[in-house]
Amino acid sequence: MKKFIKTVGLTESQIQEIRLGYLGASEIGVILGLNPFRTPHNIWREKRRDPNYQRFQGNEFTKWGTRLEDSIGKGFATDYFCTIKKDNKIRVHENGFLSCSLDRLITRQKGIERPGLGILEIKNISQYAYDKFRKTETEIPLHYYAQHQQQFLITGYKWGYFVMLVGGNKLEVKEMIPDITFMKALQNYAEEYWNTHIIQGQEPPLTAPDIQNPQETQLKEGEYINFDDMETFQLYQNYQDINSEIKEREKVRDSYKEKLIEKIGTFKQLTFQKHPLMEWGEYRIFDSKSFQKDHPEDYAAYKQNIIRKLTFKKYIYEEKP
């Protein structure tokens, strides 16, 4: 049986505590492996209430996204002749563990006959994030698509809109309808994840982002060194800034290289006024695959050598109030 938990009068911490007991619509894309920012292992540690896990507390993007949500919703309603209202509740599916919170309900749309209430999902994203996902996906990011489909699954509603304010000055609008096949697959996968990892407590496998995150690999005392001074962070920031500039320059360099390769083609050498500029060379390489096949014991012995490799993590410093 579906149920509602009213959130009017509750603090944000109280609402977050309630959400720990359910798999929310914004989390379904995570366990499906569609979210680029979080992993199934993150969700497992949150729901299992790991005392050593630091839950995401939001940042400038989420803070201003929340603050602008009302304005974006009103702007959409004006442009698309809709009447909207806040929902102010956590909705729970009849299976007892899937939940969703709707940004807004659409009660009517002028001039269009609609089958009951609709769902309005509101996002505020940067131009950079928008350009990045549009290179690989069409219309909306897949983890947002999964979020909207879970909302349809729980509410039973038949229509809605997904709106994104892009870069603070462009509203992208996508009309949404239930995807029955996707919803069934979503529900089956969610049930397996919930029963296996949350109820039974089995740890999900670590993914690449987990391994790169010290919080997931749980480094012990003596395995890391911490600095709180801004001088150390500034060194790191300077490195990252220069590294970003180098990467952009490398893209330009590689584009020039590709054009030159087109010019040299299959010729051995490219010249300018009879002066050599570039040429193809032949080099011997070590065939590690054949060596592994012909000499497996020797390959295994040398493969066990461990080298230290320095990698830099991405981190954005936010000054505390």
C-alpha positions as CSV (number, residue, x, y, z in Angstrom):
1,M,0.0,0.0,0.0
2,K,1.3,3.4,-1.0
3,K,1.8,6.0,1.8
4,F,2.7,9.6,2.2
5,I,5.0,11.3,4.8
6,K,4.2,15.0,5.2
7,T,7.3,17.2,5.4
8,V,5.6,20.5,6.4
9,G,7.1,21.6,9.7
10,L,10.0,19.2,9.6
11,T,13.6,20.4,9.6
12,E,16.0,19.5,6.7
13,S,17.9,17.1,9.1
14,Q,14.6,15.3,10.0
15,I,13.7,14.9,6.3
16,Q,17.2,13.5,5.5
17,E,16.8,11.1,8.4
18,I,13.5,9.8,7.0
19,R,15.0,9.4,3.5
20,L,17.8,7.1,4.9
21,G,15.1,4.5,5.2
22,Y,14.2,4.5,1.5
23,L,15.7,4.4,-1.9
24,G,14.8,7.8,-3.3
25,A,14.2,8.7,-6.9
26,S,17.4,10.8,-7.0
27,E,19.3,7.7,-5.9
28,I,17.9,5.2,-8.4
29,G,20.3,6.5,-11.2
30,V,23.2,5.9,-8.8
31,I,22.6,2.2,-8.2
32,L,21.9,1.8,-11.9
33,G,25.4,3.2,-12.6
34,L,24.0,6.2,-14.5
35,N,25.1,8.9,-12.0
36,P,28.6,10.4,-12.8
37,F,28.9,11.8,-9.2
38,R,28.0,9.0,-6.9
39,T,28.3,5.2,-6.8
40,P,26.2,2.2,-5.5
41,H,28.9,1.8,-2.8
42,N,28.1,5.3,-1.6
43,I,24.4,4.5,-1.3
44,W,25.2,1.3,0.5
45,R,27.3,3.1,3.2
46,E,24.6,5.8,3.6
47,K,21.7,3.4,4.0
48,R,23.7,1.1,6.3
49,R,24.5,4.1,8.4
50,D,28.3,3.6,8.3
51,P,29.6,5.9,11.1
52,N,32.8,6.6,9.1
53,Y,31.0,7.7,6.0
54,Q,30.6,11.5,5.4
55,R,27.4,12.1,3.6
56,F,27.2,14.7,0.9
57,Q,26.0,17.9,2.6
58,G,25.5,20.0,-0.6
59,N,27.6,22.7,-2.2
60,E,27.1,26.0,-3.9
61,F,25.4,24.4,-6.9
62,T,22.8,22.5,-4.8
63,K,22.3,25.5,-2.5
64,W,21.4,27.9,-5.3
65,G,19.5,25.2,-7.2
66,T,17.2,24.9,-4.2
67,R,16.9,28.7,-3.9
68,L,16.1,29.2,-7.5
69,E,13.7,26.2,-7.8
70,D,10.6,28.3,-7.0
71,S,11.6,31.0,-9.6
72,I,12.3,28.4,-12.3
73,G,9.0,26.7,-11.5
74,K,7.0,29.9,-11.7
75,G,8.8,30.9,-14.9
76,F,7.9,27.6,-16.5
77,A,4.3,27.8,-15.4
78,T,4.0,31.3,-17.0
79,D,5.6,30.2,-20.3
80,Y,3.7,26.9,-20.6
81,F,0.3,28.1,-19.2
82,C,0.4,25.7,-16.3
83,T,-0.9,25.8,-12.7
84,I,1.5,24.3,-10.3
85,K,1.8,23.7,-6.5
86,K,4.2,22.3,-4.0
87,D,3.7,18.7,-2.9
88,N,5.4,18.8,0.5
89,K,5.5,15.1,1.1
90,I,7.7,12.0,0.7
91,R,5.8,9.4,-1.4
92,V,6.5,5.7,-0.7
93,H,5.9,2.9,-3.2
94,E,3.8,-0.1,-2.1
95,N,7.0,-2.2,-2.0
96,G,7.9,-0.2,1.1
97,F,11.4,1.0,0.1
98,L,11.2,3.1,-3.1
99,S,10.3,6.7,-2.5
100,C,10.2,10.1,-4.3
101,S,9.7,13.8,-3.5
102,L,8.2,15.9,-6.3
103,D,9.4,19.4,-6.9
104,R,6.0,20.5,-8.0
105,L,2.6,19.1,-9.0
106,I,1.0,20.4,-12.2
107,T,-2.7,20.6,-11.6
108,R,-3.7,21.8,-15.1
109,Q,-2.3,23.1,-18.4
110,K,-4.4,25.7,-20.2
111,G,-5.7,24.5,-23.7
112,I,-4.5,20.9,-23.3
113,E,-6.6,18.0,-22.0
114,R,-4.4,16.1,-19.5
115,P,-5.1,12.7,-17.7
116,G,-5.1,14.0,-14.2
117,L,-2.1,15.5,-12.3
118,G,1.4,15.9,-13.8
119,I,4.9,15.9,-12.4
120,L,7.3,18.9,-12.7
121,E,10.9,18.1,-12.1
122,I,13.2,21.2,-11.9
123,K,17.0,21.4,-12.3
124,N,19.5,24.2,-12.4
125,I,22.7,23.3,-14.2
126,S,25.8,25.1,-15.5
127,Q,26.4,25.6,-19.2
128,Y,29.6,23.4,-18.8
129,A,27.6,20.5,-17.3
130,Y,25.0,20.9,-20.1
131,D,27.5,20.8,-22.9
132,K,29.3,17.8,-21.3
133,F,26.2,15.5,-21.2
134,R,24.9,16.6,-24.6
135,K,28.1,15.2,-26.1
136,T,27.1,11.7,-25.2
137,E,23.3,11.9,-24.4
138,T,20.3,13.3,-26.0
139,E,17.9,15.7,-24.3
140,I,18.4,14.9,-20.6
141,P,21.0,13.1,-18.5
142,L,20.1,9.4,-18.0
143,H,20.2,9.6,-14.1
144,Y,17.6,12.4,-14.3
145,Y,15.6,10.2,-16.7
146,A,15.6,7.4,-14.2
147,Q,14.6,9.8,-11.4
148,H,11.5,10.9,-13.4
149,Q,10.6,7.3,-14.2
150,Q,10.7,6.3,-10.6
151,Q,8.4,9.2,-9.8
152,F,5.9,7.9,-12.4
153,L,6.2,4.4,-10.9
154,I,5.4,5.6,-7.4
155,T,2.7,8.1,-8.2
156,G,1.0,6.4,-11.1
157,Y,0.8,9.8,-12.9
158,K,0.8,9.7,-16.7
159,W,2.6,12.9,-17.8
160,G,4.9,15.6,-16.7
161,Y,7.7,18.0,-17.6
162,F,11.4,18.0,-17.0
163,V,12.9,21.5,-17.0
164,M,16.5,22.7,-16.8
165,L,17.7,26.3,-16.3
166,V,21.0,26.2,-18.2
167,G,23.7,28.7,-17.4
168,G,21.2,30.9,-15.7
169,N,19.6,32.2,-18.9
170,K,18.1,29.4,-21.0
171,L,15.2,27.1,-20.1
172,E,15.3,23.6,-21.6
173,V,11.9,21.8,-21.4
174,K,11.2,18.1,-22.1
175,E,7.8,16.6,-21.9
176,M,7.9,13.3,-20.1
177,I,5.6,10.2,-20.1
178,P,6.0,6.8,-18.3
179,D,8.4,4.3,-19.9
180,I,6.7,1.0,-18.8
181,T,9.6,-1.2,-19.9
182,F,12.2,1.0,-18.1
183,M,10.1,1.2,-15.0
184,K,9.8,-2.6,-14.7
185,A,13.5,-3.1,-15.1
186,L,14.1,-0.2,-12.6
187,Q,11.9,-1.8,-10.0
188,N,13.4,-5.3,-10.4
189,Y,17.0,-4.0,-10.2
190,A,16.1,-1.8,-7.2
191,E,14.5,-4.7,-5.3
192,E,17.6,-6.9,-5.9
193,Y,19.9,-4.1,-4.7
194,W,17.8,-3.3,-1.7
195,N,17.4,-6.9,-0.5
196,T,21.0,-7.9,-1.2
197,H,22.9,-4.8,-0.1
198,I,20.7,-2.9,2.3
199,I,18.7,-5.7,4.0
200,Q,21.3,-8.5,4.0
201,G,24.2,-6.0,4.2
202,Q,26.3,-7.5,1.4
203,E,28.9,-4.9,0.2
204,P,28.6,-3.8,-3.4
205,P,31.8,-4.1,-5.5
206,L,33.9,-1.0,-5.6
207,T,34.0,1.0,-8.9
208,A,36.8,3.1,-10.2
209,P,35.5,6.3,-8.6
210,D,35.3,4.5,-5.2
211,I,38.9,3.3,-5.5
212,Q,40.0,6.9,-6.2
213,N,38.1,8.2,-3.2
214,P,40.0,7.8,0.1
215,Q,36.7,7.8,2.0
216,E,35.7,4.6,0.2
217,T,39.1,2.9,0.4
218,Q,39.2,3.8,4.2
219,L,42.8,4.7,4.6
220,K,44.2,4.0,8.1
221,E,46.1,6.4,10.3
222,G,49.7,6.6,9.1
223,E,48.7,6.1,5.4
224,Y,47.8,9.7,4.7
225,I,49.0,13.1,5.7
226,N,46.6,16.0,6.1
227,F,47.3,19.8,5.8
228,D,44.8,22.5,6.7
229,D,46.9,25.5,5.6
230,M,45.9,27.4,2.5
231,E,49.5,27.5,1.2
232,T,49.4,23.7,0.6
233,F,46.0,24.0,-1.1
234,Q,47.2,26.9,-3.3
235,L,50.1,24.8,-4.5
236,Y,47.6,22.1,-5.5
237,Q,45.3,24.7,-7.1
238,N,48.2,26.2,-9.1
239,Y,49.2,22.8,-10.4
240,Q,45.6,22.0,-11.4
241,D,45.2,25.4,-13.2
242,I,48.4,24.9,-15.2
243,N,47.5,21.3,-15.9
244,S,44.1,22.4,-17.3
245,E,45.8,25.0,-19.5
246,I,48.2,22.3,-20.8
247,K,45.4,19.9,-21.6
248,E,43.6,22.7,-23.6
249,R,46.8,23.4,-25.5
250,E,47.4,19.7,-26.1
251,K,43.9,19.6,-27.8
252,V,45.0,22.3,-30.2
253,R,48.3,20.7,-30.8
254,D,46.7,17.3,-31.5
255,S,44.3,19.0,-34.0
256,Y,47.3,20.4,-35.9
257,K,49.0,17.0,-35.8
258,E,46.0,15.3,-37.3
259,K,46.0,17.7,-40.2
260,L,49.7,17.1,-40.8
261,I,49.1,13.4,-40.7
262,E,46.5,13.8,-43.4
263,K,49.0,15.6,-45.5
264,I,51.9,13.1,-45.2
265,G,49.5,10.2,-45.7
266,T,51.4,7.0,-46.6
267,F,54.6,8.9,-47.7
268,K,57.6,8.3,-45.5
269,Q,58.5,12.0,-45.2
270,L,56.9,15.4,-45.5
271,T,59.1,18.3,-46.6
272,F,58.8,22.1,-47.0
273,Q,61.0,23.5,-49.8
274,K,63.0,20.3,-49.7
275,H,63.6,20.6,-45.9
276,P,62.3,17.6,-43.8
277,L,59.5,18.5,-41.4
278,M,58.3,15.1,-40.3
279,E,58.6,11.5,-41.2
280,W,57.3,8.1,-40.3
281,G,59.8,5.9,-38.4
282,E,59.8,2.2,-37.6
283,Y,60.5,1.0,-34.1
284,R,60.6,-2.4,-32.4
285,I,58.2,-2.9,-29.5
286,F,57.9,-5.6,-26.8
287,D,55.0,-7.9,-27.5
288,S,53.9,-8.5,-23.9
289,K,50.8,-10.6,-24.9
290,S,52.9,-13.1,-26.8
291,F,55.5,-13.2,-24.0
292,Q,52.7,-13.9,-21.5
293,K,51.4,-16.7,-23.6
294,D,54.8,-18.3,-24.2
295,H,56.4,-17.7,-20.8
296,P,53.5,-17.4,-18.3
297,E,55.7,-18.0,-15.2
298,D,58.3,-15.3,-16.1
299,Y,55.5,-12.9,-17.0
300,A,53.8,-13.4,-13.7
301,A,57.0,-12.9,-11.8
302,Y,57.8,-9.6,-13.4
303,K,54.1,-8.4,-13.3
304,Q,54.2,-8.6,-9.5
305,N,56.6,-5.6,-9.3
306,I,54.8,-2.6,-7.8
307,I,55.7,1.0,-8.7
308,R,54.4,4.1,-7.0
309,K,52.4,6.4,-9.3
310,L,51.3,9.9,-8.2
311,T,47.8,10.9,-9.2
312,F,45.9,14.1,-8.4
313,K,42.3,14.2,-7.3
314,K,39.8,16.9,-8.2
315,Y,38.8,19.1,-5.2
316,I,37.0,22.4,-5.1
317,Y,37.6,24.4,-1.9
318,E,34.6,26.2,-0.4
319,E,35.3,28.7,2.4
320,K,33.3,27.9,5.5
321,P,31.0,30.7,6.9
